[in-house]
């Protein structure tokens, strides 16, 4: 699987948490996604402050939502770091 295919697969999974079908994620939707992933991995849950920091980093244009381009860039960055 190519790097781009991995990114698109992850993006598709994350966008299942776009409950209002806006094509973007708000902080509540990102939090729900993170909780699901962390639970699946058996890790300790993140507090809201940590989730907020991640959201702020991903929301590059600071409009209060993460669009597909911002999400795609964050996924690529994470994969390039081995995440």
C-alpha positions in Angstrom: 0.0 0.0 0.0 1.4 3.4 -1.0 1.8 6.3 1.4 -1.1 8.1 -0.3 -3.3 5.0 -0.1 -2.6 4.8 3.7 -3.4 8.4 4.2 -6.7 8.1 2.3 -7.6 4.9 4.3 -7.0 6.7 7.6 -8.9 9.7 6.4 -11.9 7.6 5.5 -11.9 6.0 8.9 -11.6 9.4 10.7 -14.4 10.9 8.6 -16.8 8.3 9.9 -16.8 10.5 13.0 -18.1 13.5 11.1 -21.5 13.1 12.6 -23.1 16.2 11.0 -21.7 15.3 7.6 -20.1 18.7 7.2 -16.9 17.4 5.7 -15.0 18.8 8.6 -14.4 17.7 12.2 -15.1 19.9 15.2 -13.5 19.3 18.6 -16.3 17.0 19.8 -16.0 14.8 16.7 -12.2 14.7 17.0 -12.5 13.8 20.7 -14.9 11.0 19.9 -12.5 9.6 17.3 -9.5 9.8 19.6 -11.4 8.1 22.4 -12.4 5.2 20.0 -8.8 4.8 18.8 -7.3 4.9 22.3 -9.9 2.4 23.6 -9.2 0.1 20.7 -5.4 0.3 21.4 -5.9 -0.3 25.1 -4.2 2.9 26.0 -5.0 5.4 28.8 -7.5 8.0 27.7 -6.4 11.5 27.0 -7.7 14.4 29.0 -9.6 17.2 27.2 -6.6 19.6 27.4 -4.4 17.2 25.4 -7.2 16.7 22.8 -7.6 20.5 22.6 -3.9 20.9 21.9 -4.0 18.3 19.2 -7.1 20.0 17.7 -5.4 23.4 17.7 -2.3 22.0 16.0 -4.4 20.4 13.3 -6.7 23.4 12.8 -4.1 25.3 10.7 -6.3 28.2 9.7 -7.9 28.5 13.2 -11.5 28.4 12.0 -12.6 26.0 14.7 -12.9 23.0 12.5 -10.5 20.6 10.7 -11.1 20.4 7.0 -10.0 17.5 4.8 -6.8 19.2 3.7 -5.8 19.9 7.3 -6.6 16.4 8.3 -4.7 14.9 5.3 -1.6 17.1 6.2 -1.8 15.9 9.8 -2.0 12.3 8.8 0.9 12.6 6.5 3.0 14.3 9.2 2.1 11.6 11.7 3.0 8.8 9.2 6.3 10.4 8.4 7.2 10.3 12.1 6.3 6.7 12.3 2.9 7.2 14.0 
